[in-house]
């Protein structure tokens, strides 16, 4: 049975950062989703249930570290 790819979530308001990380990790076989705001990141965490999240600290609507709680 083949292992499912790990799911990654990239939360960053810079589109270029999300694109670059998505392209890199997607090329390695990871399933990648992205979010541009804290609110969108919370929703994706709840719905996508990623195993790993990359958090930008300064987002337009709050601090990415707030998601760690």
VOMI-710807 format. One record per residue (C-alpha): x, y, z; residue in one letter; chain. Coordinates in steps of 0.1 Angstrom, whole numbers, plus 5000, padded with zeros to 4 digits. Last residue first. Example, Ala and Ser with C-alpha at 12.3 -4.5 7.8 and 13.67 -1.06 7.14 Angstrom:
BEGIN
<r><xx>5137</xx><yy>4989</yy><zz>5071</zz><res>s</res><chain>A</chain></r>
<r><xx>5123</xx><yy>4955</yy><zz>5078</zz><res>a</res><chain>A</chain></r>
END
This chain:
BEGIN
<r><xx>4975</xx><yy>5280</yy><zz>5206</zz><res>x</res><chain>A</chain></r>
<r><xx>4999</xx><yy>5277</yy><zz>5176</zz><res>x</res><chain>A</chain></r>
<r><xx>4975</xx><yy>5297</yy><zz>5155</zz><res>x</res><chain>A</chain></r>
<r><xx>4983</xx><yy>5329</yy><zz>5174</zz><res>x</res><chain>A</chain></r>
<r><xx>5019</xx><yy>5325</yy><zz>5160</zz><res>x</res><chain>A</chain></r>
<r><xx>5005</xx><yy>5338</yy><zz>5127</zz><res>x</res><chain>A</chain></r>
<r><xx>5000</xx><yy>5372</yy><zz>5142</zz><res>x</res><chain>A</chain></r>
<r><xx>4969</xx><yy>5391</yy><zz>5130</zz><res>x</res><chain>A</chain></r>
<r><xx>4947</xx><yy>5403</yy><zz>5101</zz><res>x</res><chain>A</chain></r>
<r><xx>4972</xx><yy>5414</yy><zz>5075</zz><res>x</res><chain>A</chain></r>
<r><xx>4997</xx><yy>5387</yy><zz>5085</zz><res>x</res><chain>A</chain></r>
<r><xx>5030</xx><yy>5392</yy><zz>5104</zz><res>x</res><chain>A</chain></r>
<r><xx>5043</xx><yy>5359</yy><zz>5118</zz><res>x</res><chain>A</chain></r>
<r><xx>5042</xx><yy>5339</yy><zz>5086</zz><res>x</res><chain>A</chain></r>
<r><xx>5034</xx><yy>5304</yy><zz>5095</zz><res>x</res><chain>A</chain></r>
<r><xx>5045</xx><yy>5272</yy><zz>5077</zz><res>x</res><chain>A</chain></r>
<r><xx>5021</xx><yy>5244</yy><zz>5087</zz><res>x</res><chain>A</chain></r>
<r><xx>5028</xx><yy>5207</yy><zz>5089</zz><res>x</res><chain>A</chain></r>
<r><xx>5004</xx><yy>5177</yy><zz>5093</zz><res>x</res><chain>A</chain></r>
<r><xx>4976</xx><yy>5194</yy><zz>5075</zz><res>x</res><chain>A</chain></r>
<r><xx>4940</xx><yy>5190</yy><zz>5086</zz><res>x</res><chain>A</chain></r>
<r><xx>4924</xx><yy>5204</yy><zz>5054</zz><res>x</res><chain>A</chain></r>
<r><xx>4892</xx><yy>5217</yy><zz>5069</zz><res>x</res><chain>A</chain></r>
<r><xx>4902</xx><yy>5230</yy><zz>5104</zz><res>x</res><chain>A</chain></r>
<r><xx>4937</xx><yy>5241</yy><zz>5094</zz><res>x</res><chain>A</chain></r>
<r><xx>4923</xx><yy>5256</yy><zz>5061</zz><res>x</res><chain>A</chain></r>
<r><xx>4897</xx><yy>5276</yy><zz>5081</zz><res>x</res><chain>A</chain></r>
<r><xx>4923</xx><yy>5289</yy><zz>5105</zz><res>x</res><chain>A</chain></r>
<r><xx>4946</xx><yy>5298</yy><zz>5077</zz><res>x</res><chain>A</chain></r>
<r><xx>4919</xx><yy>5318</yy><zz>5059</zz><res>x</res><chain>A</chain></r>
<r><xx>4913</xx><yy>5338</yy><zz>5091</zz><res>x</res><chain>A</chain></r>
<r><xx>4950</xx><yy>5344</yy><zz>5096</zz><res>x</res><chain>A</chain></r>
<r><xx>4953</xx><yy>5356</yy><zz>5060</zz><res>x</res><chain>A</chain></r>
<r><xx>4970</xx><yy>5345</yy><zz>5027</zz><res>x</res><chain>A</chain></r>
<r><xx>4963</xx><yy>5308</yy><zz>5029</zz><res>x</res><chain>A</chain></r>
<r><xx>4980</xx><yy>5279</yy><zz>5010</zz><res>x</res><chain>A</chain></r>
<r><xx>4976</xx><yy>5243</yy><zz>5003</zz><res>x</res><chain>A</chain></r>
<r><xx>5002</xx><yy>5217</yy><zz>4996</zz><res>x</res><chain>A</chain></r>
<r><xx>5001</xx><yy>5179</yy><zz>4991</zz><res>x</res><chain>A</chain></r>
<r><xx>5037</xx><yy>5168</yy><zz>4992</zz><res>x</res><chain>A</chain></r>
<r><xx>5054</xx><yy>5150</yy><zz>4963</zz><res>x</res><chain>A</chain></r>
<r><xx>5087</xx><yy>5167</yy><zz>4962</zz><res>x</res><chain>A</chain></r>
<r><xx>5075</xx><yy>5189</yy><zz>4934</zz><res>x</res><chain>A</chain></r>
<r><xx>5047</xx><yy>5200</yy><zz>4956</zz><res>x</res><chain>A</chain></r>
<r><xx>5072</xx><yy>5210</yy><zz>4982</zz><res>x</res><chain>A</chain></r>
<r><xx>5091</xx><yy>5233</yy><zz>4958</zz><res>x</res><chain>A</chain></r>
<r><xx>5060</xx><yy>5246</yy><zz>4939</zz><res>x</res><chain>A</chain></r>
<r><xx>5041</xx><yy>5253</yy><zz>4970</zz><res>x</res><chain>A</chain></r>
<r><xx>5071</xx><yy>5270</yy><zz>4987</zz><res>x</res><chain>A</chain></r>
<r><xx>5077</xx><yy>5292</yy><zz>4956</zz><res>x</res><chain>A</chain></r>
<r><xx>5040</xx><yy>5301</yy><zz>4952</zz><res>x</res><chain>A</chain></r>
<r><xx>5033</xx><yy>5308</yy><zz>4989</zz><res>x</res><chain>A</chain></r>
<r><xx>5064</xx><yy>5330</yy><zz>4990</zz><res>x</res><chain>A</chain></r>
<r><xx>5054</xx><yy>5349</yy><zz>4958</zz><res>x</res><chain>A</chain></r>
<r><xx>5019</xx><yy>5354</yy><zz>4971</zz><res>x</res><chain>A</chain></r>
<r><xx>5031</xx><yy>5372</yy><zz>5002</zz><res>x</res><chain>A</chain></r>
<r><xx>5004</xx><yy>5370</yy><zz>5028</zz><res>x</res><chain>A</chain></r>
<r><xx>5018</xx><yy>5338</yy><zz>5042</zz><res>x</res><chain>A</chain></r>
<r><xx>5002</xx><yy>5307</yy><zz>5056</zz><res>x</res><chain>A</chain></r>
<r><xx>5016</xx><yy>5276</yy><zz>5039</zz><res>x</res><chain>A</chain></r>
<r><xx>4998</xx><yy>5244</yy><zz>5047</zz><res>x</res><chain>A</chain></r>
<r><xx>5014</xx><yy>5210</yy><zz>5042</zz><res>x</res><chain>A</chain></r>
<r><xx>4998</xx><yy>5176</yy><zz>5038</zz><res>x</res><chain>A</chain></r>
<r><xx>5021</xx><yy>5146</yy><zz>5039</zz><res>x</res><chain>A</chain></r>
<r><xx>5017</xx><yy>5123</yy><zz>5009</zz><res>x</res><chain>A</chain></r>
<r><xx>4997</xx><yy>5091</yy><zz>5014</zz><res>x</res><chain>A</chain></r>
<r><xx>5018</xx><yy>5060</yy><zz>5017</zz><res>x</res><chain>A</chain></r>
<r><xx>5014</xx><yy>5034</yy><zz>4990</zz><res>x</res><chain>A</chain></r>
<r><xx>5000</xx><yy>5000</yy><zz>5000</zz><res>x</res><chain>A</chain></r>
END
